[in-house]
Protein backbone atom coordinates (compact mmCIF):
# COMPACT_ATOMS: atom_id res chain seq x y z
CA UNK A 1 0.00 0.00 0.00
CA UNK A 2 2.83 2.42 0.90
CA UNK A 3 4.50 1.69 -2.42
CA UNK A 4 1.26 2.42 -4.29
CA UNK A 5 0.73 5.70 -2.43
CA UNK A 6 4.32 6.80 -2.99
CA UNK A 7 4.14 5.96 -6.67
CA UNK A 8 0.87 7.84 -7.04
CA UNK A 9 2.45 10.81 -5.27
CA UNK A 10 5.42 10.73 -7.64
CA UNK A 11 3.17 10.71 -10.69
CA UNK A 12 1.17 13.64 -9.33
CA UNK A 13 4.39 15.48 -8.47
CA UNK A 14 5.64 14.87 -11.99
CA UNK A 15 2.54 16.55 -13.40
CA UNK A 16 2.94 19.51 -11.04
CA UNK A 17 6.66 19.98 -11.64
CA UNK A 18 6.36 19.61 -15.39
CA UNK A 19 3.86 22.43 -15.64
CA UNK A 20 5.70 24.56 -13.10
CA UNK A 21 8.68 24.47 -15.44
CA UNK A 22 6.63 24.59 -18.64
CA UNK A 23 3.39 26.56 -18.19
CA UNK A 24 0.41 25.26 -20.13
CA UNK A 25 0.50 28.01 -22.75
CA UNK A 26 4.15 27.20 -23.48
CA UNK A 27 3.81 23.42 -23.52
CA UNK A 28 1.09 23.55 -26.13
CA UNK A 29 2.25 26.70 -27.93
CA UNK A 30 3.02 24.66 -31.06
CA UNK A 31 -0.65 23.78 -31.49
CA UNK A 32 -1.85 25.26 -34.77
CA UNK A 33 -5.44 26.06 -35.55
CA UNK A 34 -6.67 22.94 -37.36
CA UNK A 35 -7.80 23.44 -40.94
CA UNK A 36 -11.48 22.97 -41.66
CA UNK A 37 -11.91 19.28 -42.30
CA UNK A 38 -14.83 17.48 -43.89
CA UNK A 39 -15.54 13.84 -43.21
CA UNK A 40 -17.48 12.53 -46.21
CA UNK A 41 -19.64 9.47 -45.82
CA UNK A 42 -17.82 6.14 -45.93
CA UNK A 43 -18.81 3.55 -48.51
CA UNK A 44 -17.43 0.28 -49.84
CA UNK A 45 -17.22 -0.08 -53.62
CA UNK A 46 -15.68 -3.09 -55.35
CA UNK A 47 -13.66 -4.04 -52.30
CA UNK A 48 -12.34 -0.50 -51.70
CA UNK A 49 -13.12 2.03 -48.96
CA UNK A 50 -14.24 5.47 -50.13
CA UNK A 51 -14.73 8.74 -48.27
CA UNK A 52 -17.14 10.51 -50.56
CA UNK A 53 -15.74 10.13 -54.08
CA UNK A 54 -12.14 9.65 -52.94
CA UNK A 55 -10.55 6.33 -52.07
CA UNK A 56 -9.71 6.16 -48.34
CA UNK A 57 -6.56 4.59 -46.95
CA UNK A 58 -6.66 4.46 -43.16
CA UNK A 59 -3.15 5.10 -41.85
CA UNK A 60 -4.03 4.65 -38.18
CA UNK A 61 -2.35 4.28 -34.81
CA UNK A 62 -3.67 2.48 -31.74
CA UNK A 63 -4.82 4.84 -29.00
CA UNK A 64 -6.47 4.82 -25.59
CA UNK A 65 -5.42 8.08 -23.92
CA UNK A 66 -4.97 6.33 -20.55
CA UNK A 67 -2.24 8.09 -18.59
CA UNK A 68 0.19 6.72 -15.97
CA UNK A 69 -1.57 5.90 -12.72
CA UNK A 70 -4.90 5.31 -14.48
CA UNK A 71 -6.81 2.45 -16.03
CA UNK A 72 -9.92 2.15 -18.19
CA UNK A 73 -12.17 2.81 -15.18
CA UNK A 74 -10.67 6.22 -14.37
CA UNK A 75 -11.65 9.51 -16.02
CA UNK A 76 -9.65 10.25 -19.16
CA UNK A 77 -9.44 13.95 -18.33
CA UNK A 78 -6.76 15.24 -15.98
CA UNK A 79 -7.85 16.70 -12.65
CA UNK A 80 -6.01 19.98 -13.24
CA UNK A 81 -5.56 20.29 -17.00
CA UNK A 82 -8.72 18.68 -18.31
CA UNK A 83 -8.30 17.36 -21.85
CA UNK A 84 -5.10 19.27 -22.67
CA UNK A 85 -3.05 16.05 -22.73
CA UNK A 86 -5.50 14.38 -25.10
CA UNK A 87 -5.51 17.41 -27.40
CA UNK A 88 -1.73 17.38 -27.51
CA UNK A 89 -1.89 13.69 -28.47
CA UNK A 90 -4.20 14.48 -31.39
CA UNK A 91 -1.96 17.29 -32.59
CA UNK A 92 1.11 15.06 -32.49
CA UNK A 93 -0.68 12.17 -34.18
CA UNK A 94 -1.73 14.41 -37.05
CA UNK A 95 1.75 15.94 -37.23
CA UNK A 96 3.25 12.45 -37.52
CA UNK A 97 1.28 11.76 -40.71
CA UNK A 98 -1.46 9.50 -39.35
CA UNK A 99 -5.00 10.16 -40.54
CA UNK A 100 -6.82 7.99 -37.98
CA UNK A 101 -6.75 6.58 -34.47
CA UNK A 102 -8.00 3.15 -33.51
CA UNK A 103 -9.75 2.90 -30.14
CA UNK A 104 -10.84 -0.18 -28.21
CA UNK A 105 -13.74 1.13 -26.17
CA UNK A 106 -15.82 4.26 -25.81
CA UNK A 107 -13.97 5.72 -22.81
CA UNK A 108 -14.84 9.39 -23.40
CA UNK A 109 -16.65 11.17 -26.25
CA UNK A 110 -14.21 14.06 -25.96
CA UNK A 111 -11.55 11.89 -27.61
CA UNK A 112 -13.78 11.68 -30.69
CA UNK A 113 -14.36 15.44 -30.68
CA UNK A 114 -10.66 16.26 -30.41
CA UNK A 115 -9.82 13.74 -33.13
CA UNK A 116 -12.37 15.49 -35.34
CA UNK A 117 -10.86 18.88 -34.53
CA UNK A 118 -7.49 17.72 -35.86
CA UNK A 119 -8.89 16.03 -38.95
CA UNK A 120 -8.51 12.46 -37.71
CA UNK A 121 -10.81 9.58 -38.56
CA UNK A 122 -11.63 7.12 -35.77
CA UNK A 123 -11.67 3.36 -36.13
CA UNK A 124 -14.08 3.13 -33.24
CA UNK A 125 -13.97 0.21 -30.84
CA UNK A 126 -16.90 -1.26 -28.96
CA UNK A 127 -15.67 -3.60 -26.24
CA UNK A 128 -17.62 -6.84 -26.15
CA UNK A 129 -16.39 -9.83 -24.19
CA UNK A 130 -13.75 -11.95 -25.94
CA UNK A 131 -15.32 -15.07 -24.46
CA UNK A 132 -18.82 -14.40 -25.82
CA UNK A 133 -20.45 -17.73 -26.73
CA UNK A 134 -22.50 -17.43 -29.95
CA UNK A 135 -24.96 -20.11 -28.81
CA UNK A 136 -25.57 -18.51 -25.40
CA UNK A 137 -28.49 -16.10 -25.75
CA UNK A 138 -27.58 -14.22 -22.55
CA UNK A 139 -24.05 -13.64 -23.90
CA UNK A 140 -25.38 -12.57 -27.28
CA UNK A 141 -27.94 -10.17 -25.85
CA UNK A 142 -25.31 -8.60 -23.59
CA UNK A 143 -23.09 -7.98 -26.62
CA UNK A 144 -26.00 -6.54 -28.61
CA UNK A 145 -27.00 -4.23 -25.76
CA UNK A 146 -23.42 -2.92 -25.53
CA UNK A 147 -23.25 -2.39 -29.28
CA UNK A 148 -26.58 -0.53 -29.39
CA UNK A 149 -25.57 1.73 -26.51
CA UNK A 150 -22.17 2.69 -27.95
CA UNK A 151 -23.21 2.77 -31.61
CA UNK A 152 -25.84 5.41 -30.83
CA UNK A 153 -23.13 7.61 -29.35
CA UNK A 154 -20.70 7.04 -32.21
CA UNK A 155 -23.48 7.93 -34.66
CA UNK A 156 -23.36 11.53 -33.43
CA UNK A 157 -19.78 12.00 -34.68
CA UNK A 158 -18.94 12.54 -38.37
CA UNK A 159 -15.38 11.16 -38.21
CA UNK A 160 -16.19 7.50 -37.52
CA UNK A 161 -14.57 5.52 -40.34
CA UNK A 162 -15.23 1.98 -39.10
CA UNK A 163 -17.03 0.36 -36.16
CA UNK A 164 -15.17 -2.53 -34.53
CA UNK A 165 -17.53 -4.74 -32.53
CA UNK A 166 -14.88 -6.90 -30.88
CA UNK A 167 -11.13 -7.29 -30.47
CA UNK A 168 -9.59 -10.75 -30.69
CA UNK A 169 -12.57 -12.89 -29.66
CA UNK A 170 -11.46 -16.34 -28.58
CA UNK A 171 -11.10 -18.82 -31.47
CA UNK A 172 -12.53 -21.68 -29.39
CA UNK A 173 -15.70 -19.62 -28.86
CA UNK A 174 -16.00 -18.69 -32.54
CA UNK A 175 -15.61 -22.29 -33.72
CA UNK A 176 -19.33 -22.82 -33.43
CA UNK A 177 -22.06 -23.71 -35.97
CA UNK A 178 -24.10 -20.62 -35.03
CA UNK A 179 -21.24 -18.10 -35.18
CA UNK A 180 -22.28 -16.64 -38.54
CA UNK A 181 -25.84 -16.20 -37.30
CA UNK A 182 -24.57 -14.46 -34.16
CA UNK A 183 -22.37 -12.18 -36.24
CA UNK A 184 -25.27 -11.22 -38.51
CA UNK A 185 -27.20 -10.13 -35.42
CA UNK A 186 -24.46 -7.92 -33.98
CA UNK A 187 -23.72 -6.37 -37.37
CA UNK A 188 -27.41 -5.62 -37.82
CA UNK A 189 -27.48 -3.89 -34.41
CA UNK A 190 -24.48 -1.75 -35.38
CA UNK A 191 -25.94 -0.82 -38.79
CA UNK A 192 -29.29 0.16 -37.31
CA UNK A 193 -27.82 2.36 -34.59
CA UNK A 194 -24.84 3.86 -36.44
CA UNK A 195 -26.07 3.94 -40.05
CA UNK A 196 -23.69 4.63 -42.90
CA UNK A 197 -20.57 3.33 -41.11
CA UNK A 198 -18.92 0.06 -42.25
CA UNK A 199 -18.71 -2.62 -39.56
CA UNK A 200 -15.85 -4.98 -38.77
CA UNK A 201 -14.07 -6.72 -35.90
CA UNK A 202 -10.39 -7.28 -35.14
CA UNK A 203 -9.79 -10.97 -35.72
CA UNK A 204 -6.65 -13.05 -35.17
CA UNK A 205 -4.98 -15.35 -37.72
CA UNK A 206 -5.92 -18.44 -35.72
CA UNK A 207 -9.61 -17.61 -36.20
CA UNK A 208 -9.31 -17.24 -39.97
CA UNK A 209 -11.95 -19.97 -40.29
CA UNK A 210 -14.67 -17.39 -39.49
CA UNK A 211 -16.95 -16.58 -42.42
CA UNK A 212 -16.45 -13.04 -43.81
CA UNK A 213 -20.07 -12.91 -45.02
CA UNK A 214 -21.66 -10.68 -42.32
CA UNK A 215 -18.92 -8.04 -42.30
CA UNK A 216 -18.36 -4.92 -44.44
CA UNK A 217 -14.59 -4.87 -43.92
CA UNK A 218 -12.33 -7.78 -42.95
CA UNK A 219 -9.79 -6.91 -40.26
CA UNK A 220 -6.97 -8.84 -38.60
CA UNK A 221 -4.37 -8.16 -35.94
CA UNK A 222 -1.22 -9.61 -37.52
CA UNK A 223 2.25 -9.22 -36.04
CA UNK A 224 5.66 -10.02 -37.52
CA UNK A 225 7.01 -11.50 -34.29
CA UNK A 226 5.89 -14.48 -32.25
CA UNK A 227 5.14 -18.12 -33.12
CA UNK A 228 8.41 -18.30 -35.02
CA UNK A 229 8.26 -22.02 -35.75
CA UNK A 230 5.12 -21.38 -37.79
CA UNK A 231 5.72 -17.94 -39.28
CA UNK A 232 9.29 -18.69 -40.35
CA UNK A 233 7.88 -21.01 -43.02
CA UNK A 234 6.04 -18.28 -44.90
CA UNK A 235 7.37 -15.01 -43.49
CA UNK A 236 5.37 -11.97 -42.41
CA UNK A 237 4.32 -11.01 -45.91
CA UNK A 238 3.24 -14.57 -46.66
CA UNK A 239 1.15 -14.62 -43.49
CA UNK A 240 -0.60 -11.33 -44.33
CA UNK A 241 -1.24 -12.28 -47.94
CA UNK A 242 -2.35 -15.77 -46.95
CA UNK A 243 -4.87 -14.53 -44.38
CA UNK A 244 -6.15 -12.00 -46.91
CA UNK A 245 -6.64 -14.75 -49.51
CA UNK A 246 -8.43 -17.02 -47.04
CA UNK A 247 -10.63 -14.45 -45.36
CA UNK A 248 -11.34 -11.28 -47.32
CA UNK A 249 -12.90 -12.42 -50.59
CA UNK A 250 -13.95 -9.27 -52.45
CA UNK A 251 -14.10 -7.10 -49.30
CA UNK A 252 -11.63 -4.46 -48.08
CA UNK A 253 -8.85 -5.94 -45.96
CA UNK A 254 -7.58 -3.93 -43.00
CA UNK A 255 -4.67 -4.71 -40.69
CA UNK A 256 -6.12 -3.69 -37.34
CA UNK A 257 -2.84 -4.10 -35.44
CA UNK A 258 0.81 -4.43 -36.44
CA UNK A 259 4.17 -3.54 -34.93
CA UNK A 260 4.28 -3.18 -31.14
CA UNK A 261 8.01 -3.30 -30.41
CA UNK A 262 8.86 -2.63 -26.78
CA UNK A 263 12.21 -1.08 -25.77
CA UNK A 264 11.80 -2.22 -22.17
CA UNK A 265 15.18 -1.52 -20.47
CA UNK A 266 15.29 -4.38 -17.94
CA UNK A 267 13.09 -7.20 -19.25
CA UNK A 268 12.33 -10.40 -17.44
CA UNK A 269 13.17 -13.04 -20.03
CA UNK A 270 10.59 -15.44 -18.53
CA UNK A 271 7.58 -13.34 -19.43
CA UNK A 272 5.38 -14.77 -22.21
CA UNK A 273 5.54 -11.78 -24.59
CA UNK A 274 9.29 -11.27 -24.55
CA UNK A 275 9.38 -11.63 -28.35
CA UNK A 276 7.99 -8.06 -28.56
CA UNK A 277 11.08 -6.72 -26.82
CA UNK A 278 13.69 -4.71 -28.76
CA UNK A 279 17.03 -3.55 -27.44
CA UNK A 280 16.48 0.20 -27.90
CA UNK A 281 14.44 2.95 -29.53
CA UNK A 282 16.45 2.75 -32.75
CA UNK A 283 15.50 -0.90 -33.24
CA UNK A 284 11.87 -0.12 -32.41
CA UNK A 285 11.75 2.54 -35.12
CA UNK A 286 13.56 0.41 -37.68
CA UNK A 287 11.17 -2.51 -37.24
CA UNK A 288 8.03 -0.36 -37.27
CA UNK A 289 9.09 1.30 -40.53
CA UNK A 290 10.06 -2.07 -42.02
CA UNK A 291 6.65 -3.56 -41.23
CA UNK A 292 4.90 -0.45 -42.56
CA UNK A 293 6.84 -0.66 -45.84
CA UNK A 294 5.97 -4.34 -46.25
CA UNK A 295 2.27 -3.87 -45.46
CA UNK A 296 1.95 -0.90 -47.80
CA UNK A 297 2.45 -3.32 -50.70
CA UNK A 298 -0.16 -5.85 -49.58
CA UNK A 299 -3.28 -4.31 -51.17
CA UNK A 300 -4.81 -3.11 -47.92
CA UNK A 301 -7.58 -0.66 -47.04
CA UNK A 302 -5.33 0.57 -44.24
CA UNK A 303 -3.35 -0.46 -41.18
CA UNK A 304 -3.01 0.37 -37.49
CA UNK A 305 0.46 0.79 -36.03
CA UNK A 306 0.83 -0.21 -32.38
CA UNK A 307 0.96 1.80 -30.20
CA UNK A 308 0.77 5.54 -29.57
CA UNK A 309 1.83 5.51 -25.91
CA UNK A 310 3.03 3.25 -23.13
CA UNK A 311 0.31 1.80 -20.94
CA UNK A 312 1.08 1.21 -17.26
CA UNK A 313 -2.10 -0.78 -16.59
CA UNK A 314 -1.42 -3.70 -18.95
CA UNK A 315 0.25 -5.99 -16.46
CA UNK A 316 -2.95 -6.41 -14.47
CA UNK A 317 -4.79 -7.29 -17.67
CA UNK A 318 -2.71 -10.45 -18.19
CA UNK A 319 -3.46 -13.05 -15.49
CA UNK A 320 -0.99 -15.59 -16.87
CA UNK A 321 1.92 -13.19 -16.50
CA UNK A 322 1.99 -13.69 -12.73
CA UNK A 323 2.89 -17.35 -13.16
CA UNK A 324 5.80 -16.41 -15.41
CA UNK A 325 7.25 -13.59 -13.37
CA UNK A 326 6.45 -14.74 -9.82
CA UNK A 327 6.61 -11.14 -8.63
CA UNK A 328 4.35 -9.27 -6.19
CA UNK A 329 1.16 -7.91 -7.82
CA UNK A 330 1.73 -4.84 -10.01
CA UNK A 331 -0.50 -1.82 -10.33
CA UNK A 332 -1.42 0.95 -12.72
CA UNK A 333 0.82 3.22 -10.64
CA UNK A 334 4.01 1.43 -11.69
CA UNK A 335 5.72 1.25 -15.07
CA UNK A 336 6.56 -2.45 -14.83
CA UNK A 337 9.48 -3.99 -16.69
CA UNK A 338 7.02 -5.86 -18.86
CA UNK A 339 6.82 -5.62 -22.64
CA UNK A 340 3.07 -4.97 -22.69
CA UNK A 341 3.70 -1.66 -20.89
CA UNK A 342 6.48 -0.37 -23.18
CA UNK A 343 5.13 -0.54 -26.73
CA UNK A 344 4.46 3.16 -27.37
CA UNK A 345 6.17 5.53 -29.76
CA UNK A 346 5.45 8.03 -26.97
CA UNK A 347 7.14 7.15 -23.67
CA UNK A 348 5.18 7.51 -20.46
CA UNK A 349 8.15 7.05 -18.18
CA UNK A 350 9.04 10.65 -17.36
CA UNK A 351 6.02 12.93 -17.70
CA UNK A 352 2.25 12.67 -18.31
CA UNK A 353 2.40 14.56 -21.61
CA UNK A 354 4.66 11.85 -22.98
CA UNK A 355 8.17 11.99 -24.41
CA UNK A 356 8.47 11.08 -28.11
CA UNK A 357 10.73 8.14 -28.88
CA UNK A 358 12.88 7.92 -32.01
CA UNK A 359 10.08 6.26 -33.98
CA UNK A 360 7.93 9.36 -33.59
CA UNK A 361 10.61 11.65 -35.00
CA UNK A 362 11.25 9.26 -37.90
CA UNK A 363 7.54 9.12 -38.67
CA UNK A 364 7.40 12.93 -38.90
CA UNK A 365 9.13 12.40 -42.27
CA UNK A 366 8.56 8.81 -43.31
CA UNK A 367 4.82 8.73 -42.60
CA UNK A 368 3.79 11.72 -44.73
CA UNK A 369 3.54 9.54 -47.83
CA UNK A 370 2.62 5.84 -48.07
CA UNK A 371 3.76 4.27 -51.35
CA UNK A 372 1.28 1.53 -52.23
CA UNK A 373 2.71 0.61 -55.64
CA UNK A 374 4.84 -0.53 -57.37
CA UNK A 375 5.24 -3.83 -55.55
CA UNK A 376 8.87 -4.81 -54.99
CA UNK A 377 8.02 -8.51 -55.47
CA UNK A 378 6.05 -8.14 -58.70
CA UNK A 379 7.42 -8.32 -62.26
CA UNK A 380 5.72 -5.72 -64.47
CA UNK A 381 5.11 -6.38 -68.17
CA UNK A 382 2.98 -3.46 -69.34
CA UNK A 383 3.98 -0.29 -67.55
CA UNK A 384 4.42 0.36 -63.86
CA UNK A 385 1.76 2.07 -61.70
CA UNK A 386 2.98 4.49 -59.05
CA UNK A 387 0.34 5.16 -56.37
CA UNK A 388 0.87 7.04 -53.14
CA UNK A 389 -1.35 8.13 -50.25
CA UNK A 390 -0.21 11.50 -48.90
CA UNK A 391 -0.77 13.77 -45.92
CA UNK A 392 -1.78 17.41 -46.15
CA UNK A 393 1.88 18.44 -45.87
CA UNK A 394 2.74 16.94 -49.27
CA UNK A 395 2.29 19.03 -52.39
CA UNK A 396 4.59 17.74 -55.15
CA UNK A 397 6.88 14.82 -55.90
CA UNK A 398 9.84 14.33 -58.24
CA UNK A 399 10.08 10.81 -59.63
CA UNK A 400 13.37 9.19 -60.67
CA UNK A 401 13.92 5.79 -62.28
CA UNK A 402 17.44 4.39 -62.35
CA UNK A 403 18.85 7.82 -61.52
CA UNK A 404 17.01 9.65 -64.33
CA UNK A 405 14.13 12.01 -63.66
CA UNK A 406 10.96 10.53 -65.15
CA UNK A 407 8.49 13.24 -64.20
CA UNK A 408 6.88 15.44 -61.58
CA UNK A 409 3.79 14.16 -59.84
CA UNK A 410 1.03 16.42 -58.56
CA UNK A 411 -2.03 15.56 -56.52
CA UNK A 412 -4.89 13.94 -58.40
CA UNK A 413 -7.13 14.37 -55.33
CA UNK A 414 -6.67 15.72 -51.80
CA UNK A 415 -4.88 12.58 -50.58
CA UNK A 416 -3.54 10.79 -53.64
CA UNK A 417 -0.74 10.99 -56.17
CA UNK A 418 -0.61 8.63 -59.14
CA UNK A 419 1.67 8.18 -62.12
CA UNK A 420 2.02 5.49 -64.78
CA UNK A 421 5.47 4.62 -66.04
CA UNK A 422 5.22 3.42 -69.67
CA UNK A 423 6.51 -0.02 -70.70
CA UNK A 424 10.29 -0.22 -70.85
CA UNK A 425 11.73 -0.68 -74.36
CA UNK A 426 14.00 -3.49 -73.15
CA UNK A 427 11.71 -6.50 -72.59
CA UNK A 428 14.37 -8.55 -70.82
CA UNK A 429 14.15 -9.21 -67.10
CA UNK A 430 15.60 -6.21 -65.28
CA UNK A 431 15.79 -4.59 -61.86
CA UNK A 432 15.01 -0.86 -61.49
CA UNK A 433 15.31 1.65 -58.68
CA UNK A 434 12.46 4.07 -58.05
CA UNK A 435 13.17 7.22 -56.03
CA UNK A 436 10.46 9.67 -55.00
CA UNK A 437 11.50 13.03 -53.56
CA UNK A 438 8.57 14.41 -51.58
CA UNK A 439 8.09 18.19 -51.16
CA UNK A 440 5.73 20.51 -49.34
CA UNK A 441 4.06 23.55 -50.90
CA UNK A 442 7.18 25.70 -50.50
CA UNK A 443 9.31 23.01 -52.21
CA UNK A 444 10.97 22.06 -48.95
CA UNK A 445 11.96 18.43 -49.14
CA UNK A 446 10.10 16.27 -46.62
CA UNK A 447 11.59 12.87 -47.38
CA UNK A 448 12.69 10.46 -50.10
CA UNK A 449 11.18 7.05 -50.75
CA UNK A 450 13.23 4.35 -52.45
CA UNK A 451 11.90 1.06 -53.77
CA UNK A 452 13.12 -1.50 -56.27
CA UNK A 453 10.83 -3.01 -58.89
CA UNK A 454 11.21 -5.45 -61.76
CA UNK A 455 10.22 -5.51 -65.43
CA UNK A 456 10.27 -8.25 -68.06
CA UNK A 457 8.01 -10.30 -70.29
CA UNK A 458 8.91 -13.77 -69.03
CA UNK A 459 7.02 -15.70 -66.36
CA UNK A 460 9.52 -17.08 -63.86
CA UNK A 461 7.85 -17.19 -60.42
CA UNK A 462 6.89 -20.71 -59.25
CA UNK A 463 3.74 -21.67 -57.34
CA UNK A 464 3.42 -23.33 -53.94
CA UNK A 465 0.24 -25.26 -53.16
CA UNK A 466 -0.64 -26.84 -49.82
CA UNK A 467 -3.50 -29.27 -49.30
CA UNK A 468 -4.73 -31.75 -46.74
CA UNK A 469 -4.49 -35.40 -47.68
CA UNK A 470 -6.35 -37.15 -44.89
CA UNK A 471 -6.92 -37.62 -41.18
CA UNK A 472 -5.13 -40.62 -39.74
CA UNK A 473 -6.05 -42.10 -36.37
CA UNK A 474 -4.11 -39.49 -34.43
CA UNK A 475 -2.54 -37.16 -37.00
CA UNK A 476 -3.28 -35.11 -40.12
CA UNK A 477 -1.28 -35.49 -43.34
CA UNK A 478 -0.51 -32.66 -45.74
CA UNK A 479 1.16 -32.33 -49.12
CA UNK A 480 2.94 -29.31 -50.56
CA UNK A 481 3.41 -29.09 -54.31
CA UNK A 482 5.98 -26.90 -56.06
CA UNK A 483 5.29 -26.04 -59.70
CA UNK A 484 7.25 -23.86 -62.09
CA UNK A 485 5.64 -20.91 -63.86
CA UNK A 486 4.89 -23.39 -66.68
CA UNK A 487 3.12 -25.76 -64.25
CA UNK A 488 5.96 -28.27 -64.34
CA UNK A 489 6.97 -30.14 -61.15
CA UNK A 490 10.14 -28.88 -59.46
CA UNK A 491 11.89 -31.86 -57.81
CA UNK A 492 14.71 -31.73 -55.28
CA UNK A 493 13.76 -28.35 -53.79
CA UNK A 494 13.71 -27.53 -50.09
CA UNK A 495 10.40 -26.23 -48.74
CA UNK A 496 9.75 -24.89 -45.26
CA UNK A 497 6.45 -25.86 -43.66
CA UNK A 498 4.64 -24.66 -40.54
CA UNK A 499 1.52 -25.68 -38.62
CA UNK A 500 -0.30 -23.54 -36.04
CA UNK A 501 -2.79 -25.28 -33.73
CA UNK A 502 -5.36 -22.50 -33.48
CA UNK A 503 -6.86 -23.60 -30.15
CA UNK A 504 -3.80 -24.79 -28.25
CA UNK A 505 -1.50 -22.05 -29.64
CA UNK A 506 1.15 -24.67 -30.37
CA UNK A 507 3.35 -24.48 -33.49
CA UNK A 508 5.13 -27.16 -35.49
CA UNK A 509 7.55 -26.68 -38.34
CA UNK A 510 10.19 -28.29 -40.47
CA UNK A 511 11.62 -28.78 -43.95
CA UNK A 512 10.87 -31.23 -46.74
CA UNK A 513 12.49 -31.87 -50.09
CA UNK A 514 10.24 -32.30 -53.13
CA UNK A 515 10.18 -35.66 -54.88
CA UNK A 516 10.17 -36.30 -58.64
CA UNK A 517 6.57 -35.08 -58.82
CA UNK A 518 7.48 -31.82 -57.09
CA UNK A 519 5.72 -32.88 -53.89
CA UNK A 520 6.70 -33.01 -50.24
CA UNK A 521 4.80 -34.49 -47.29
CA UNK A 522 4.46 -33.53 -43.64
CA UNK A 523 1.96 -34.00 -40.83
CA UNK A 524 0.49 -32.57 -37.65
CA UNK A 525 1.02 -34.92 -34.69
CA UNK A 526 -2.61 -34.68 -33.59
CA UNK A 527 -6.10 -34.01 -34.86
CA UNK A 528 -7.38 -30.45 -34.73
CA UNK A 529 -7.96 -27.18 -36.52
CA UNK A 530 -4.78 -25.73 -38.00
CA UNK A 531 -3.32 -22.92 -40.03
CA UNK A 532 -0.95 -24.68 -42.44
CA UNK A 533 1.66 -22.85 -44.48
CA UNK A 534 4.60 -23.62 -46.73
CA UNK A 535 7.23 -21.44 -48.36
CA UNK A 536 9.91 -21.80 -51.03
CA UNK A 537 12.75 -19.29 -51.39
CA UNK A 538 12.94 -18.59 -55.12
CA UNK A 539 16.01 -16.90 -56.57
CA UNK A 540 16.60 -15.76 -60.13
CA UNK A 541 19.64 -13.58 -60.72
CA UNK A 542 19.24 -10.95 -57.98
CA UNK A 543 15.46 -11.35 -57.68
CA UNK A 544 14.46 -13.04 -54.40
CA UNK A 545 10.93 -13.97 -53.42
CA UNK A 546 9.45 -16.36 -50.89
CA UNK A 547 6.63 -18.14 -52.69
CA UNK A 548 4.01 -19.26 -50.18
CA UNK A 549 0.62 -20.79 -49.61
CA UNK A 550 -1.59 -20.85 -46.52
CA UNK A 551 -4.72 -22.84 -45.76
CA UNK A 552 -7.08 -23.54 -42.87
CA UNK A 553 -7.37 -27.24 -42.11
CA UNK A 554 -10.42 -28.36 -40.12
Protein Blocks (a to p, Z undefined) as FASTA:
>chain_A
ZZmmmmmmmmmmmmmmmmmmmgfklmmmmpccdddddddddddeehiacehjbccddddd
ddehiaehiafkbcfbdfklommmmmmmmmmmmmnopabdcdfbdfbfklmmmmmmnopa
cdddddddfklcfklmklmmmmmmmmmmmmmmmmmpmkbfbdcfbehiafklmmcfklmm
mmmmmmmmmmmmmghiacdddddfklmmpcfklpmbdcddddfeejklmmmmnojmlmmm
mmmmmmnmmaccddfbghjiafbfbdcfkbmklmmpcfblklmmmmmmmmmmmmmmnopa
bdcdddfbdcfklmmmmmklmmmnopacddfkbccdbfklmmbfbdcfkbmnopadfklm
mmmmmmmpccfbdcfkbccfebpaddddddfkbmbdcddeehiafbdcddfbfkbccddd
dddfblcdcddddddddddfkopafbdcdddddedjbdfbdcdddddfbdcfkbccdddd
dddfkopacehiacddddddfklopacdddddddfkopacdddfbdcdddddddddddeh
jaccddddddddZZ
